[in-house]
Amino acid sequence: PILTSVTVPGPYRVPNYEVTLTAVYTNRVPVTPVRGAGRPQAVFVMERMLDLAAERLGLDRIAIRARNLIQPHEFPYDVGLISRDNGPRRYDSGNYPECLRRVAAAVGADGFEAERERARAAGRAIGLGFALFVEDTGLGPYEGIRVRVDPLGRVFVFSGTSSQGQAHETTLAQIVADGLSVPLDQVVVVPGDTTGLPYGVGTFASRVAVLGGASAAHAADEVRKKALAVAGDHLEAAPADLVLEDGRISVRGSPGRGLSLGDVAAIAVAPRPGYALPGGMDPGLEATGYVHVTQSTYSNGAHASVVEVDGETGAVRLLKYVAVDDCGTMINPMVVEGQIHGGIAHGIGNALTEEIVYDDAGQLVSGTLMDYALPRAIDVPRLEVHHVVTPSPLNPLGVKGAGEGGTLPAPAAIANAVADALRPLGVAITEMPLTRERLWRRVRAAQSRG
């Protein structure tokens, strides 16, 4: 509930905001880790309110959002709330107006009314919905990465986090490969090994790219410095005169004079008798990075959906979905794309099908995949994803988390589109999921009111 309450303001300037939390004892399932964790509900509240306000005031839905957005020159922006990292909720970077502008253009907002009229003439009800979000990512206090080069030239990356499908291995390997100038296939990522790395925090809160990535970059940089120092001592050259490329250290201007990174590792772990590593270095070509952060980074984005609603059956069909996301510097754009796609699919389920149902005796009756309706491949339309990049100033890579951003705005964007499609009937959309039965009953009730 606390996380939900501090997420409600989103990307907007909200000068007056008060929330009351009520703790309730219940026999229902407690809160568990989930993608989004209370924040899709917050986005739903704010974005539905904006659509309702626009309708009541006779304003354009895009205009009311644009009028209230935090502007790029206002960062860092203090929301005036305490975030879950126990510090001020302070947005570090972003360009919210650009995200809104780009999503409106990509979804075809300017020509949508003409499209709606053509659909209406054919007896179809379609609607367009928007939702914007801000997500706190990279929750501290730290994450650990150890980078070790063995005499065969293999680069081991020991991580305190474990992946559940987020492609951490790819991301961390890429950071270390770039830092050490070695081929990617030379890097081996070992997750969750307390022998290789005794201290780590874990995978949650969209934090691995922010903290694990920064720690990996730091550890790789330390290994690079040590490798150049050891190689310089062996080659009788200053480290500044050495070049590390493709896993080999050579003297600048004399590529024939050089050592492989594996050769340097062998020297570092087994020096000849009487030889000391330069500067009294510890043996081994390895380093550990623990990057600490004082506050979260804040990803953001703007999503839009176009839906068709069958009032006779309550069925909702997604015709188009567009996302514009800003997670700062993208280490691997394909991984980011996959995370956003997965998050949107999750959000589609939240919006339309997924529901925990109890009977009057408090027994769970939707506890199987037969009853708990996850979205299927045919429920997910072609997803169009665009990016705005505003690097975070809070870490050396400029990254923000991307693991949950797709889920946060999706239910609200879909709900707003459904409400837009049913606007002639005056159907109130105030809760999720919009199951066929629930929507059918809402349509019948609106029709009975005339």
ZIHUMO-V633028 format. One record per residue. N is the residue number from 0. PHI is phi in whole degrees, -180 to 180 (NA if undefined). NEAR is the number of other ideal C-beta (glycine too) atoms within 12 Angstrom. Layout:
n=N phi=PHI near=NEAR
n=N phi=PHI near=NEAR
This chain:
n=0 phi=NA near=20
n=1 phi=-65 near=24
n=2 phi=-62 near=32
n=3 phi=-61 near=26
n=4 phi=-65 near=26
n=5 phi=-81 near=34
n=6 phi=-88 near=44
n=7 phi=-54 near=35
n=8 phi=-59 near=38
n=9 phi=58 near=46
n=10 phi=-88 near=44
n=11 phi=-106 near=34
n=12 phi=-78 near=22
n=13 phi=-124 near=27
n=14 phi=-71 near=11
n=15 phi=-129 near=8
n=16 phi=-151 near=22
n=17 phi=-137 near=12
n=18 phi=-135 near=21
n=19 phi=-117 near=9
n=20 phi=-103 near=13
n=21 phi=-122 near=9
n=22 phi=-86 near=8
n=23 phi=-126 near=9
n=24 phi=-88 near=7
n=25 phi=-145 near=12
n=26 phi=-93 near=11
n=27 phi=-82 near=16
n=28 phi=-61 near=16
n=29 phi=-74 near=11
n=30 phi=-68 near=16
n=31 phi=-131 near=11
n=32 phi=-58 near=15
n=33 phi=-157 near=26
n=34 phi=-64 near=36
n=35 phi=106 near=41
n=36 phi=44 near=30
n=37 phi=87 near=31
n=38 phi=-87 near=46
n=39 phi=-57 near=46
n=40 phi=-65 near=33
n=41 phi=-66 near=36
n=42 phi=-63 near=48
n=43 phi=-58 near=42
n=44 phi=-61 near=31
n=45 phi=-65 near=37
n=46 phi=-73 near=48
n=47 phi=-68 near=38
n=48 phi=-62 near=32
n=49 phi=-65 near=40
n=50 phi=-65 near=37
n=51 phi=-65 near=24
n=52 phi=-65 near=21
n=53 phi=-61 near=27
n=54 phi=-65 near=21
n=55 phi=-68 near=12
n=56 phi=-91 near=15
n=57 phi=71 near=10
n=58 phi=-105 near=18
n=59 phi=-71 near=23
n=60 phi=-67 near=40
n=61 phi=-73 near=32
n=62 phi=-64 near=21
n=63 phi=-67 near=26
n=64 phi=-72 near=39
n=65 phi=-58 near=29
n=66 phi=-65 near=21
n=67 phi=-108 near=28
n=68 phi=-71 near=33
n=69 phi=-67 near=35
n=70 phi=-93 near=20
n=71 phi=-55 near=21
n=72 phi=-75 near=13
n=73 phi=-89 near=21
n=74 phi=-83 near=26
n=75 phi=-68 near=23
n=76 phi=-116 near=29
n=77 phi=-87 near=21
n=78 phi=-74 near=33
n=79 phi=97 near=19
n=80 phi=-125 near=30
n=81 phi=-94 near=20
n=82 phi=-87 near=34
n=83 phi=-72 near=29
n=84 phi=-86 near=30
n=85 phi=68 near=17
n=86 phi=-118 near=22
n=87 phi=-60 near=21
n=88 phi=-77 near=32
n=89 phi=-123 near=30
n=90 phi=-70 near=44
n=91 phi=-88 near=39
n=92 phi=-167 near=33
n=93 phi=158 near=43
n=94 phi=-139 near=30
n=95 phi=-63 near=40
n=96 phi=-60 near=31
n=97 phi=-67 near=28
n=98 phi=-61 near=44
n=99 phi=-65 near=46
n=100 phi=-61 near=26
n=101 phi=-71 near=31
n=102 phi=-70 near=43
n=103 phi=-64 near=31
n=104 phi=-68 near=21
n=105 phi=-68 near=28
n=106 phi=-83 near=36
n=107 phi=78 near=21
n=108 phi=-62 near=33
n=109 phi=-63 near=15
n=110 phi=-101 near=15
n=111 phi=-72 near=30
n=112 phi=-61 near=18
n=113 phi=-66 near=14
n=114 phi=-65 near=24
n=115 phi=-62 near=27
n=116 phi=-65 near=14
n=117 phi=-64 near=14
n=118 phi=-66 near=24
n=119 phi=-63 near=18
n=120 phi=-64 near=12
n=121 phi=-93 near=12
n=122 phi=82 near=12
n=123 phi=-113 near=22
n=124 phi=-111 near=36
n=125 phi=-120 near=37
n=126 phi=-146 near=43
n=127 phi=-121 near=42
n=128 phi=-134 near=51
n=129 phi=-123 near=51
n=130 phi=-156 near=53
n=131 phi=-115 near=52
n=132 phi=-150 near=52
n=133 phi=-132 near=49
n=134 phi=-127 near=51
n=135 phi=-80 near=48
n=136 phi=-133 near=47
n=137 phi=70 near=47
n=138 phi=-64 near=35
n=139 phi=-77 near=30
n=140 phi=-88 near=22
n=141 phi=-160 near=29
n=142 phi=-146 near=44
n=143 phi=-116 near=37
n=144 phi=-141 near=51
n=145 phi=-114 near=40
n=146 phi=-114 near=48
n=147 phi=-135 near=40
n=148 phi=-106 near=45
n=149 phi=-99 near=26
n=150 phi=-62 near=21
n=151 phi=-86 near=19
n=152 phi=89 near=29
n=153 phi=-77 near=28
n=154 phi=-110 near=47
n=155 phi=-98 near=37
n=156 phi=-118 near=48
n=157 phi=-93 near=38
n=158 phi=-116 near=45
n=159 phi=-82 near=37
n=160 phi=-115 near=40
n=161 phi=-125 near=26
n=162 phi=-88 near=25
n=163 phi=-115 near=19
n=164 phi=117 near=18
n=165 phi=-87 near=35
n=166 phi=64 near=28
n=167 phi=-59 near=39
n=168 phi=-58 near=31
n=169 phi=-64 near=30
n=170 phi=-64 near=45
n=171 phi=-67 near=51
n=172 phi=-62 near=38
n=173 phi=-66 near=33
n=174 phi=-62 near=44
n=175 phi=-70 near=48
n=176 phi=-60 near=35
n=177 phi=-66 near=25
n=178 phi=-66 near=38
n=179 phi=-104 near=47
n=180 phi=54 near=28
n=181 phi=-121 near=37
n=182 phi=-62 near=21
n=183 phi=-60 near=25
n=184 phi=-74 near=16
n=185 phi=-90 near=26
n=186 phi=-102 near=38
n=187 phi=-119 near=27
n=188 phi=-96 near=39
n=189 phi=-117 near=30
n=190 phi=-87 near=34
n=191 phi=63 near=24
n=192 phi=-102 near=23
n=193 phi=-74 near=16
n=194 phi=-73 near=11
n=195 phi=-77 near=25
n=196 phi=-148 near=36
n=197 phi=-71 near=14
n=198 phi=-123 near=22
n=199 phi=-154 near=33
n=200 phi=-99 near=30
n=201 phi=138 near=24
n=202 phi=-104 near=33
n=203 phi=-172 near=29
n=204 phi=58 near=39
n=205 phi=46 near=43
n=206 phi=-114 near=42
n=207 phi=-70 near=49
n=208 phi=-63 near=50
n=209 phi=-71 near=51
n=210 phi=-91 near=48
n=211 phi=-64 near=55
n=212 phi=-64 near=52
n=213 phi=-65 near=41
n=214 phi=-67 near=46
n=215 phi=-64 near=52
n=216 phi=-64 near=38
n=217 phi=-66 near=32
n=218 phi=-64 near=41
n=219 phi=-63 near=43
n=220 phi=-65 near=28
n=221 phi=-66 near=32
n=222 phi=-63 near=42
n=223 phi=-60 near=36
n=224 phi=-61 near=28
n=225 phi=-66 near=37
n=226 phi=-62 near=49
n=227 phi=-67 near=37
n=228 phi=-67 near=29
n=229 phi=-66 near=38
n=230 phi=-64 near=39
n=231 phi=-62 near=31
n=232 phi=-64 near=26
n=233 phi=-74 near=29
n=234 phi=-92 near=29
n=235 phi=57 near=14
n=236 phi=-141 near=24
n=237 phi=-70 near=15
n=238 phi=-53 near=26
n=239 phi=-67 near=12
n=240 phi=-95 near=20
n=241 phi=-104 near=34
n=242 phi=-126 near=27
n=243 phi=-108 near=36
n=244 phi=-141 near=18
n=245 phi=52 near=20
n=246 phi=77 near=31
n=247 phi=-135 near=28
n=248 phi=-105 near=43
n=249 phi=-136 near=29
n=250 phi=-78 near=25
n=251 phi=-58 near=20
n=252 phi=87 near=12
n=253 phi=-134 near=15
n=254 phi=-61 near=15
n=255 phi=-73 near=10
n=256 phi=-92 near=20
n=257 phi=-171 near=29
n=258 phi=-139 near=34
n=259 phi=-76 near=32
n=260 phi=-62 near=45
n=261 phi=-65 near=27
n=262 phi=-61 near=27
n=263 phi=-64 near=46
n=264 phi=-63 near=36
n=265 phi=-64 near=25
n=266 phi=-63 near=33
n=267 phi=-71 near=35
n=268 phi=-97 near=23
n=269 phi=-141 near=17
n=270 phi=-67 near=22
n=271 phi=-68 near=10
n=272 phi=-56 near=6
n=273 phi=86 near=5
n=274 phi=-99 near=15
n=275 phi=-115 near=16
n=276 phi=-64 near=26
n=277 phi=-61 near=25
n=278 phi=70 near=14
n=279 phi=66 near=8
n=280 phi=-63 near=26
n=281 phi=-70 near=18
n=282 phi=-68 near=19
n=283 phi=94 near=28
n=284 phi=-101 near=45
n=285 phi=-155 near=33
n=286 phi=-159 near=36
n=287 phi=-118 near=30
n=288 phi=-115 near=38
n=289 phi=-125 near=27
n=290 phi=-91 near=36
n=291 phi=-102 near=21
n=292 phi=-127 near=35
n=293 phi=-99 near=20
n=294 phi=-156 near=31
n=295 phi=-75 near=40
n=296 phi=-94 near=48
n=297 phi=-126 near=48
n=298 phi=-78 near=54
n=299 phi=-157 near=51
n=300 phi=178 near=53
n=301 phi=-137 near=50
n=302 phi=-120 near=52
n=303 phi=-143 near=48
n=304 phi=-134 near=49
n=305 phi=-119 near=40
n=306 phi=-128 near=41
n=307 phi=-119 near=31
n=308 phi=-115 near=40
n=309 phi=-97 near=21
n=310 phi=-66 near=29
n=311 phi=-77 near=15
n=312 phi=-119 near=18
n=313 phi=80 near=27
n=314 phi=-77 near=25
n=315 phi=-119 near=44
n=316 phi=-119 near=30
n=317 phi=-79 near=41
n=318 phi=-94 near=30
n=319 phi=-157 near=31
n=320 phi=-143 near=41
n=321 phi=-125 near=39
n=322 phi=-128 near=48
n=323 phi=-120 near=42
n=324 phi=-120 near=52
n=325 phi=-129 near=48
n=326 phi=-115 near=50
n=327 phi=72 near=41
n=328 phi=-65 near=34
n=329 phi=-97 near=32
n=330 phi=-66 near=40
n=331 phi=-138 near=29
n=332 phi=-57 near=22
n=333 phi=-67 near=17
n=334 phi=-65 near=31
n=335 phi=-60 near=38
n=336 phi=-58 near=25
n=337 phi=-63 near=24
n=338 phi=-65 near=44
n=339 phi=-67 near=44
n=340 phi=-59 near=32
n=341 phi=-63 near=32
n=342 phi=-65 near=45
n=343 phi=-65 near=45
n=344 phi=-58 near=34
n=345 phi=-60 near=34
n=346 phi=-65 near=48
n=347 phi=-63 near=43
n=348 phi=-63 near=35
n=349 phi=-58 near=42
n=350 phi=-75 near=51
n=351 phi=-119 near=39
n=352 phi=-132 near=36
n=353 phi=-80 near=31
n=354 phi=-154 near=25
n=355 phi=-90 near=25
n=356 phi=-116 near=23
n=357 phi=-117 near=17
n=358 phi=-87 near=13
n=359 phi=-65 near=7
n=360 phi=-91 near=8
n=361 phi=82 near=13
n=362 phi=-91 near=14
n=363 phi=-69 near=17
n=364 phi=-116 near=16
n=365 phi=-125 near=22
n=366 phi=-94 near=15
n=367 phi=-124 near=11
n=368 phi=-72 near=13
n=369 phi=-76 near=9
n=370 phi=-103 near=17
n=371 phi=-94 near=21
n=372 phi=-86 near=24
n=373 phi=-74 near=22
n=374 phi=-66 near=30
n=375 phi=-100 near=13
n=376 phi=-57 near=11
n=377 phi=-73 near=11
n=378 phi=-86 near=25
n=379 phi=-104 near=29
n=380 phi=-76 near=27
n=381 phi=-64 near=16
n=382 phi=-101 near=31
n=383 phi=-110 near=28
n=384 phi=-118 near=35
n=385 phi=-124 near=30
n=386 phi=-132 near=31
n=387 phi=-113 near=32
n=388 phi=-116 near=29
n=389 phi=-122 near=32
n=390 phi=-58 near=26
n=391 phi=-77 near=39
n=392 phi=-82 near=23
n=393 phi=-93 near=35
n=394 phi=-147 near=40
n=395 phi=-65 near=25
n=396 phi=-87 near=38
n=397 phi=74 near=26
n=398 phi=-93 near=45
n=399 phi=-130 near=52
n=400 phi=-68 near=50
n=401 phi=-128 near=50
n=402 phi=-72 near=47
n=403 phi=-121 near=46
n=404 phi=-59 near=50
n=405 phi=-66 near=46
n=406 phi=-78 near=46
n=407 phi=-59 near=54
n=408 phi=-91 near=56
n=409 phi=-59 near=55
n=410 phi=-59 near=46
n=411 phi=-69 near=47
n=412 phi=-62 near=52
n=413 phi=-71 near=54
n=414 phi=-61 near=49
n=415 phi=-65 near=44
n=416 phi=-69 near=49
n=417 phi=-63 near=48
n=418 phi=-61 near=45
n=419 phi=-66 near=38
n=420 phi=-66 near=40
n=421 phi=-99 near=34
n=422 phi=-57 near=27
n=423 phi=-60 near=18
n=424 phi=-91 near=25
n=425 phi=71 near=18
n=426 phi=-77 near=31
n=427 phi=-85 near=24
n=428 phi=-112 near=39
n=429 phi=-130 near=19
n=430 phi=-152 near=23
n=431 phi=-124 near=34
n=432 phi=-81 near=35
n=433 phi=-90 near=44
n=434 phi=-66 near=27
n=435 phi=-59 near=24
n=436 phi=-64 near=19
n=437 phi=-62 near=28
n=438 phi=-69 near=38
n=439 phi=-59 near=23
n=440 phi=-64 near=20
n=441 phi=-63 near=30
n=442 phi=-65 near=33
n=443 phi=-61 near=19
n=444 phi=-64 near=18
n=445 phi=-66 near=21
n=446 phi=-67 near=17
n=447 phi=-69 near=12
n=448 phi=-77 near=12
n=449 phi=81 near=7
